[in-house]
Amino acid sequence: MSSTPEPVKYPWWYGGFGGIVACVATHPLDLAKVRLQTAPAPKPTLVRMASQILRNEGVPGLYSGLTAAILRQCTYTTARFGVYDFVKERYIPKEHLNSMLYLLPCSMFSGAVGGLVGNPADVVNIRMQNDSSLPTELRRNYKNAADGLYKICSGEGVAKLFTGWQPNLVRGILMTSSQVVTYDIAKNYLVQNVGLDKDNKSTHFASSLLAGLVATTVCSPADVIKTRVMNAHKHSHDSAVRILLDAVKQEGPSFMFRGWLPSFVRLGPNTILIFLTVEQLRKHRVGM
């Protein structure tokens, strides 16, 4: 009887690098998603929102907050993927590497770590992306991610960097568990039951597309609440629960899935690019 091969230990930064590649490619879509989630009723469509950004801010406007988005990938995505791979490789028995019973708690812990580590960058990211849509007197005018971090710390206190950490923690858990576990399970199923090659790009594409669909649907409520909490101005001390209750009362439960289409239009390609990049890094053993 042949023994299960030892899992390969890949560098911890693969996920973060994949996140940066995906971030640069899909940032305009993420920007449109954030603007839609915070826009007053009646909500514009994705196409209309993109047209407004181009008309009012030009092509550079589509990349508002890019430095903060990249910083977020360096913290949030690197942490959640790195911790997930670390825990999976060292603490999950090799015969259970494709078992949801083991992968789910591993991914939830990793997502919680990523959510906390990435929270400061996420606050700056959301504020920078939404800044141009605010009235002139309410704009923060951060020059870049570092400037945003400095101004928040000096003007509002370090604690403000962890505004919305609760919904962000929940989103990190939901995102990581739905995204990486779905990808691992789907990839294993396609290889074991459909007969696809585990190193084929079509296998990686199909697995990551399904992961993107699942992640978008699972994370939508936490993502909408997180965006609204982090975008609130310093005079607002409403908790995530209060914002949730007020929004349900005023807009109905469907508000939790507002922006689902632009979220998927962004998260689908984002997820595909992350995993395709990671798989190529693994294939060529970059940095090993």
C-alpha positions as CSV (number, residue, x, y, z in Angstrom):
1,M,0.0,0.0,0.0
2,S,1.5,3.3,-1.1
3,S,1.9,6.0,1.6
4,T,0.5,9.5,1.2
5,P,3.2,11.9,-0.1
6,E,4.5,14.5,2.3
7,P,2.9,17.9,1.6
8,V,5.2,20.5,0.2
9,K,5.9,23.5,2.4
10,Y,5.6,26.6,0.2
11,P,6.8,30.2,1.1
12,W,4.4,32.1,3.4
13,W,4.2,35.1,1.0
14,Y,2.7,33.4,-2.0
15,G,-0.9,34.4,-1.1
16,G,0.1,38.0,-0.5
17,F,1.9,38.2,-3.8
18,G,-1.1,36.7,-5.6
19,G,-3.3,39.2,-3.8
20,I,-1.2,42.2,-5.0
21,V,-1.4,41.0,-8.6
22,A,-5.2,40.5,-8.4
23,C,-5.6,43.9,-6.5
24,V,-3.8,45.9,-9.2
25,A,-5.9,44.3,-12.0
26,T,-9.3,44.5,-10.2
27,H,-9.0,47.8,-8.2
28,P,-11.5,49.8,-10.4
29,L,-14.1,47.1,-9.8
30,D,-13.4,47.2,-6.0
31,L,-13.7,51.0,-6.1
32,A,-17.1,50.8,-7.8
33,K,-18.3,48.2,-5.2
34,V,-17.3,50.5,-2.3
35,R,-19.0,53.5,-3.9
36,L,-22.2,51.5,-4.5
37,Q,-22.3,50.3,-1.0
38,T,-22.1,53.8,0.5
39,A,-24.2,55.7,-2.2
40,P,-27.5,57.1,-1.2
41,A,-30.8,55.8,-2.7
42,P,-31.6,55.5,-5.5
43,K,-28.6,53.3,-6.1
44,P,-26.9,53.6,-9.5
45,T,-26.0,50.6,-11.5
46,L,-22.4,49.3,-11.8
47,V,-22.1,50.8,-15.3
48,R,-23.5,54.1,-14.3
49,M,-21.2,54.3,-11.2
50,A,-18.2,53.5,-13.4
51,S,-19.3,56.2,-15.9
52,Q,-19.7,58.7,-13.1
53,I,-16.1,58.0,-11.8
54,L,-14.7,58.3,-15.3
55,R,-16.6,61.5,-16.1
56,N,-15.9,63.3,-12.8
57,E,-12.4,62.0,-11.9
58,G,-10.9,60.6,-15.1
59,V,-9.0,57.4,-15.5
60,P,-6.8,58.1,-12.4
61,G,-10.0,58.2,-10.4
62,L,-10.5,54.5,-11.1
63,Y,-7.3,53.9,-9.0
64,S,-8.2,56.0,-6.0
65,G,-6.8,54.4,-2.9
66,L,-4.5,52.0,-4.8
67,T,-1.6,52.4,-2.3
68,A,-3.9,51.5,0.6
69,A,-5.4,48.5,-1.4
70,I,-1.8,47.2,-2.0
71,L,-1.0,47.7,1.7
72,R,-4.1,45.7,2.6
73,Q,-2.9,42.8,0.4
74,C,0.5,43.0,2.1
75,T,-1.2,42.6,5.5
76,Y,-4.7,41.0,5.3
77,T,-4.2,38.6,2.4
78,T,-0.6,37.7,3.3
79,A,-1.6,36.9,6.8
80,R,-4.7,34.9,6.1
81,F,-3.1,32.8,3.3
82,G,0.2,32.5,5.2
83,V,-1.4,31.3,8.4
84,Y,-3.8,29.0,6.6
85,D,-0.9,27.3,4.7
86,F,1.2,27.2,7.9
87,V,-1.5,25.6,10.0
88,K,-2.6,23.2,7.2
89,E,1.0,22.0,6.5
90,R,2.0,21.6,10.1
91,Y,-1.1,20.6,12.1
92,I,-3.5,18.8,9.8
93,P,-2.7,15.1,9.3
94,K,-1.6,14.5,5.7
95,E,-4.4,12.0,5.1
96,H,-7.0,14.7,6.0
97,L,-5.6,17.6,3.9
98,N,-8.8,17.6,1.8
99,S,-11.3,17.1,4.7
100,M,-13.6,20.0,5.3
101,L,-13.8,19.0,9.0
102,Y,-10.1,19.9,9.3
103,L,-9.9,22.7,6.7
104,L,-12.8,24.8,8.0
105,P,-11.5,25.5,11.5
106,C,-8.0,26.1,10.1
107,S,-9.4,28.6,7.6
108,M,-11.6,30.4,10.2
109,F,-8.6,30.9,12.5
110,S,-6.5,32.2,9.6
111,G,-9.3,34.6,8.5
112,A,-9.6,36.0,12.0
113,V,-5.9,36.7,12.1
114,G,-6.0,38.3,8.6
115,G,-9.0,40.4,9.5
116,L,-7.3,41.9,12.6
117,V,-3.9,42.4,10.9
118,G,-5.4,44.0,7.9
119,N,-7.9,46.3,9.6
120,P,-5.8,49.5,9.6
121,A,-5.1,49.3,5.9
122,D,-8.7,48.4,5.3
123,V,-9.9,51.6,7.1
124,V,-7.6,53.8,5.0
125,N,-8.5,51.8,1.8
126,I,-12.2,52.4,2.1
127,R,-11.8,56.0,3.1
128,M,-9.5,56.8,0.1
129,Q,-11.8,54.9,-2.4
130,N,-14.9,56.8,-1.2
131,D,-13.3,60.2,-0.7
132,S,-14.0,61.7,-4.0
133,S,-17.7,60.9,-3.7
134,L,-18.1,63.0,-0.5
135,P,-18.8,66.7,-0.3
136,T,-15.7,68.8,-0.4
137,E,-15.9,69.8,3.3
138,L,-16.0,66.1,4.3
139,R,-13.1,64.8,2.2
140,R,-10.0,63.6,4.0
141,N,-7.6,64.0,1.1
142,Y,-5.1,61.4,2.1
143,K,-2.1,61.5,-0.3
144,N,-1.4,57.8,0.1
145,A,-1.7,54.9,2.5
146,A,1.1,56.1,4.8
147,D,-0.4,59.6,4.9
148,G,-3.8,58.1,5.7
149,L,-2.3,56.1,8.6
150,Y,-0.5,59.1,10.0
151,K,-3.5,61.4,9.8
152,I,-5.8,58.9,11.5
153,C,-3.3,58.3,14.3
154,S,-2.6,62.0,14.9
155,G,-6.1,63.3,14.4
156,E,-8.3,60.6,15.6
157,G,-6.1,58.2,17.7
158,V,-4.6,54.9,17.0
159,A,-7.8,53.1,18.1
160,K,-9.5,54.6,15.1
161,L,-7.4,52.2,12.9
162,F,-9.4,49.4,14.3
163,T,-12.8,50.9,13.6
164,G,-15.1,48.2,12.3
165,W,-12.8,45.4,13.5
166,Q,-15.8,43.2,14.5
167,P,-17.4,43.1,11.0
168,N,-14.0,42.9,9.4
169,L,-13.1,40.0,11.7
170,V,-16.3,38.2,10.7
171,R,-15.7,39.0,7.0
172,G,-12.1,37.7,7.3
173,I,-13.4,34.4,8.7
174,L,-16.2,34.1,6.1
175,M,-14.0,35.1,3.2
176,T,-11.1,32.7,4.1
177,S,-13.3,29.8,5.0
178,S,-15.5,30.2,1.9
179,Q,-12.7,31.0,-0.5
180,V,-9.8,28.8,0.3
181,V,-11.8,25.8,1.5
182,T,-14.0,25.9,-1.5
183,Y,-11.0,26.1,-3.8
184,D,-9.2,23.2,-2.1
185,I,-12.3,21.0,-2.0
186,A,-13.3,21.9,-5.6
187,K,-9.8,21.3,-6.9
188,N,-9.5,17.9,-5.2
189,Y,-13.0,16.9,-6.5
190,L,-12.1,17.9,-10.1
191,V,-8.8,15.9,-9.8
192,Q,-10.1,12.8,-8.0
193,N,-13.6,12.5,-9.6
194,V,-13.5,14.3,-12.9
195,G,-10.0,13.3,-13.8
196,L,-8.6,16.8,-14.5
197,D,-4.9,17.4,-14.1
198,K,-4.1,19.1,-10.8
199,D,-1.4,21.3,-12.5
200,N,-3.7,22.4,-15.4
201,K,-4.8,26.0,-15.5
202,S,-8.3,25.0,-16.4
203,T,-8.6,23.1,-13.2
204,H,-7.3,26.1,-11.2
205,F,-9.7,28.4,-13.1
206,A,-12.8,26.3,-12.5
207,S,-12.0,25.8,-8.8
208,S,-11.3,29.5,-8.2
209,L,-14.4,30.6,-10.1
210,L,-16.6,28.5,-7.8
211,A,-14.6,29.8,-4.8
212,G,-15.4,33.4,-6.0
213,L,-19.1,32.7,-6.3
214,V,-19.3,31.1,-2.8
215,A,-17.2,33.8,-1.2
216,T,-19.2,36.7,-2.7
217,T,-22.5,35.3,-1.4
218,V,-21.2,34.3,2.0
219,C,-19.3,37.6,2.6
220,S,-21.8,40.1,1.2
221,P,-23.6,41.1,4.5
222,A,-20.4,41.5,6.5
223,D,-18.8,43.4,3.6
224,V,-21.6,45.9,3.3
225,I,-21.7,46.6,7.1
226,K,-17.9,46.8,7.3
227,T,-17.8,49.4,4.5
228,R,-20.4,51.6,6.2
229,V,-18.8,51.4,9.6
230,M,-15.3,52.2,8.4
231,N,-16.6,55.1,6.2
232,A,-18.3,56.8,9.1
233,H,-16.8,60.1,10.2
234,K,-15.2,60.8,13.6
235,H,-18.4,62.2,15.1
236,S,-20.2,58.9,14.5
237,H,-19.9,56.3,17.3
238,D,-22.6,53.9,16.2
239,S,-21.6,50.3,16.6
240,A,-21.8,47.7,13.8
241,V,-25.0,46.3,15.4
242,R,-26.7,49.7,15.5
243,I,-25.7,50.4,11.9
244,L,-27.1,46.9,10.9
245,L,-30.4,47.5,12.8
246,D,-30.9,51.0,11.3
247,A,-30.1,49.8,7.8
248,V,-32.6,46.8,8.1
249,K,-35.3,49.2,9.4
250,Q,-34.8,51.8,6.7
251,E,-33.8,49.6,3.7
252,G,-34.9,46.1,4.5
253,P,-32.8,42.9,4.8
254,S,-31.9,43.0,1.1
255,F,-29.4,45.8,1.8
256,M,-27.0,43.2,3.0
257,F,-26.6,42.0,-0.5
258,R,-26.5,45.4,-2.1
259,G,-23.6,45.5,-4.6
260,W,-23.5,41.7,-4.9
261,L,-23.1,41.9,-8.7
262,P,-20.2,44.4,-8.6
263,S,-18.8,42.5,-5.6
264,F,-18.7,39.3,-7.7
265,V,-17.5,41.1,-10.8
266,R,-14.6,42.2,-8.7
267,L,-14.2,39.2,-6.4
268,G,-14.6,36.5,-9.1
269,P,-11.6,37.8,-11.2
270,N,-9.8,38.6,-8.0
271,T,-10.1,35.1,-6.7
272,I,-9.1,33.6,-10.0
273,L,-6.1,35.8,-10.3
274,I,-4.9,35.0,-6.8
275,F,-5.1,31.3,-7.1
276,L,-3.7,31.2,-10.7
277,T,-0.8,33.3,-9.5
278,V,-0.2,31.2,-6.4
279,E,-0.4,28.0,-8.5
280,Q,2.2,29.3,-10.9
281,L,4.5,30.3,-8.0
282,R,4.1,26.8,-6.6
283,K,4.7,25.2,-10.0
284,H,7.9,27.0,-10.5
285,R,8.8,26.9,-6.8
286,V,9.7,30.5,-6.8
287,G,11.7,31.5,-3.8
288,M,12.2,27.9,-2.7
